[in-house]
């Protein structure tokens, strides 16, 4: 698939849930969020129909996000569905790592290729503050389990305020160097204000080469994270929603007032 700016669209990011077992300060308000109603959430079978239709149109890369994808019941079976599609040559997941020690081996056996893990600090106290209750040692165990399971390369996502020279980011950088982990620096972004930048160490935020579509857990195909444009797979049908998203993918991001990171997946 090519959009009207001649960008080849071959990457589908799927937010399997808006639920999460952490409450990171830059992602969710302290009082929590209004969750999507269960009846509005796509079944894994419906999501797989989107994957299959996308593959026929040229999708070769899939990433599962959330919320936190590992909190959704049945996630291993869904990974197995996607892992069975030979046309998918790059299959990843972004996770906070809290449950990864439990699931890493099952994910690898089901067909997942690699993993991205969020880690913004090495300080256990600060980690608990940032995540509003998370245990950093669960993440460390998850990283070890991912390596043992062969979910590599393991990429660490670190959120920064201004620079990768910030003390916490520098500590995570050294941790990654010592443990042969790749690192990506993600600037704090504001969807509703249109504040975004290119991910350092990755391609996210680079509109000129953007190859992504996003599927939200309630069935909306979004051609751009920083845009209000979205198409319902339930109302339009899967293929029509995909084609409209590609046809109307904007040249660059502006702002998004109809979604948040926790229900789109970043």
C-alpha positions in Angstrom: 0.0 0.0 0.0 1.2 3.5 -0.8 -0.4 6.7 0.4 -0.8 9.8 -1.7 2.6 11.0 -0.5 4.2 7.8 -1.9 5.0 6.4 1.5 4.8 2.6 1.6 2.4 1.6 4.4 3.4 -1.8 5.8 3.3 -1.4 9.6 0.2 -2.1 11.8 0.3 -1.2 15.5 -2.5 -2.8 17.5 -3.6 -1.5 20.9 -5.2 -4.7 22.3 -6.5 -3.0 25.5 -6.7 0.4 27.3 -6.1 -1.4 30.6 -2.8 -1.2 32.4 -1.3 -2.4 35.6 0.7 0.8 36.1 -0.4 4.5 36.2 2.6 6.3 34.7 2.5 10.1 35.4 3.0 11.1 31.8 0.4 8.6 30.5 -2.6 8.6 32.9 -4.1 11.1 35.3 -3.8 10.3 39.0 -7.6 9.7 39.3 -7.5 7.1 36.6 -9.3 6.9 33.2 -12.7 6.2 31.8 -12.2 2.7 30.4 -13.7 1.5 27.1 -16.8 -0.6 27.6 -16.2 -4.3 27.2 -18.8 -4.6 24.5 -17.0 -1.9 22.5 -13.6 -3.8 22.6 -12.8 -5.9 19.6 -12.5 -9.6 20.2 -9.1 -11.1 19.2 -10.9 -12.8 16.3 -12.0 -9.4 15.0 -8.5 -8.0 15.4 -7.1 -10.9 13.5 -9.4 -10.2 10.6 -7.8 -6.7 10.5 -4.4 -8.3 10.5 -5.3 -10.7 7.6 -6.9 -8.0 5.6 -3.9 -5.8 6.2 -1.5 -8.5 5.1 -3.4 -8.8 1.8 -2.9 -5.1 1.3 0.8 -5.2 2.1 1.3 -5.2 5.9 4.4 -7.1 6.9 5.1 -5.6 10.4 2.9 -5.8 13.4 3.4 -4.5 17.0 1.1 -5.1 19.9 0.6 -2.3 22.4 -1.9 -1.2 25.1 -2.4 0.0 27.7 -0.4 -3.0 28.8 -0.9 -5.8 26.3 0.0 -8.6 28.8 -3.0 -7.8 31.1 -5.5 -8.8 28.5 -6.7 -12.4 29.0 -5.9 -14.6 26.0 -3.0 -12.5 24.7 -0.8 -15.6 24.1 -3.5 -17.1 21.9 -3.7 -13.9 19.9 0.1 -13.8 19.5 -0.1 -17.4 18.2 -2.7 -16.3 15.6 -0.5 -13.5 14.3 2.6 -15.7 14.6 1.1 -18.2 12.2 0.9 -15.6 9.4 4.1 -16.1 7.3 3.8 -12.7 5.6 4.4 -11.0 9.0 8.2 -10.8 9.0 8.6 -8.4 12.0 6.4 -9.1 15.0 6.9 -7.2 18.2 5.3 -6.0 21.4 5.7 -3.0 23.6 5.3 -3.7 27.3 6.1 -2.2 30.7 7.8 -5.5 31.6 6.0 -6.1 34.9 4.4 -9.4 33.7 7.1 -10.4 31.2 8.9 -12.8 33.5 5.7 -14.8 33.5 5.0 -14.7 29.8 8.2 -14.3 27.9 8.8 -17.9 27.1 5.1 -18.4 26.1 5.3 -15.3 23.9 8.4 -16.6 22.1 6.8 -20.1 21.6 3.7 -18.5 20.2 5.7 -16.7 17.5 6.6 -13.2 18.9 9.9 -12.0 17.5 11.1 -9.2 19.8 10.2 -6.9 22.6 10.3 -3.3 23.6 10.3 -2.5 27.4 9.6 0.8 29.0 12.2 1.8 31.6 12.6 5.5 32.6 14.9 5.3 35.6 17.1 2.8 37.5 16.1 4.2 40.9 13.5 1.9 42.5 12.0 4.7 44.5 11.7 7.0 41.6 10.4 4.2 39.4 7.6 3.6 42.0 6.8 7.4 41.9 6.7 7.6 38.1 4.6 4.5 37.7 2.5 5.1 40.8 3.3 1.8 42.5 5.4 -0.3 40.1 8.3 -2.6 41.2 11.4 -2.0 39.1 12.7 -5.4 40.0 9.8 -7.0 38.2 11.1 -5.2 35.0 14.6 -6.4 35.6 13.3 -10.0 35.8 11.3 -9.4 32.7 14.3 -8.3 30.8 16.2 -11.4 31.8 13.3 -13.6 30.9 13.0 -12.0 27.4 16.6 -12.6 26.8 16.4 -16.2 27.9 13.4 -16.7 25.6 15.2 -15.2 22.6 12.9 -12.2 22.2 15.7 -10.1 20.8 16.8 -7.5 20.0 15.5 -6.1 23.3 14.8 -2.4 23.0 14.4 -0.2 26.0 12.1 2.8 25.7 13.1 5.7 28.0 10.9 8.8 28.3 12.9 12.0 28.6 11.8 15.6 29.3 14.4 17.6 27.4 17.5 15.6 26.7 19.1 12.1 26.9 21.7 13.7 29.0 19.3 13.9 31.9 20.6 11.8 34.9 18.0 9.1 34.8 18.3 8.7 31.0 22.1 8.5 31.3 21.8 5.8 33.9 19.5 3.8 31.7 21.9 4.3 28.8 24.8 2.9 30.8 22.5 0.0 31.9 21.7 -0.8 28.3 25.4 -0.6 27.3 26.4 -3.0 30.0 23.6 -5.4 29.1 23.8 -5.3 25.3 20.3 -3.7 25.1 19.2 -1.2 22.4 17.8 2.1 23.7 15.3 4.6 22.3 14.7 8.0 23.8 11.2 9.3 23.6 10.5 12.9 24.4 7.4 13.6 26.4 4.6 14.4 23.9 1.2 16.1 24.1 -1.4 14.8 21.8 -3.9 17.6 22.2 -1.3 20.3 21.8 0.5 18.6 18.8 3.8 18.5 20.7 5.9 15.6 19.2 9.4 14.9 18.0 11.3 12.1 16.3 12.2 9.2 18.6 16.0 9.2 19.1 17.2 5.7 18.1 14.0 5.0 16.2 11.7 6.2 13.4 8.7 7.2 15.4 7.7 10.9 14.9 9.4 11.1 11.5 6.4 12.0 9.4 8.3 12.0 6.1 8.9 8.3 6.2 5.9 7.2 8.4 4.7 3.8 7.4 2.2 3.1 10.2 -1.5 2.5 10.7 -3.0 2.0 14.2 -5.9 -0.2 15.3 -7.4 0.8 18.6 -9.0 -1.8 20.9 -12.4 -0.4 20.1 -11.9 -0.9 16.4 -10.8 2.4 15.0 -8.1 2.5 12.3 -6.0 5.6 12.8 -3.6 6.7 10.0 -1.7 9.1 12.3 -1.2 9.3 16.0 -1.4 13.1 16.0 -4.6 13.4 14.1 -8.3 13.1 14.8 -8.9 11.0 11.7 -10.1 7.4 12.4 -12.3 4.8 10.7 -14.4 2.1 12.3 -13.8 -1.4 11.2 -17.2 -2.4 12.5 -19.1 0.3 10.7 -17.2 0.4 7.4 -15.9 -3.1 7.2 -12.2 -4.0 7.7 -10.9 -3.5 4.2 -12.7 -0.2 3.6 -11.5 1.2 6.9 -7.9 0.3 6.1 -8.1 1.7 2.6 -9.7 5.0 3.8 -7.0 5.3 6.4 -4.3 4.9 3.8 -6.0 7.3 1.3 -6.4 10.0 4.0 -3.2 9.6 5.9 -1.9 13.2 6.4 1.4 14.5 5.3 2.4 15.2 8.9 0.9 15.1 12.4 -1.0 18.1 13.8 -2.9 17.2 17.1 -5.2 14.6 18.5 -8.2 15.5 20.6 -10.1 12.2 20.4 -7.5 9.8 21.9 -4.8 9.4 24.5 -1.5 7.3 24.6 -3.1 4.8 26.9 -5.8 3.8 24.4 -3.9 4.3 21.1 -0.6 2.8 22.2 1.9 5.5 21.2 
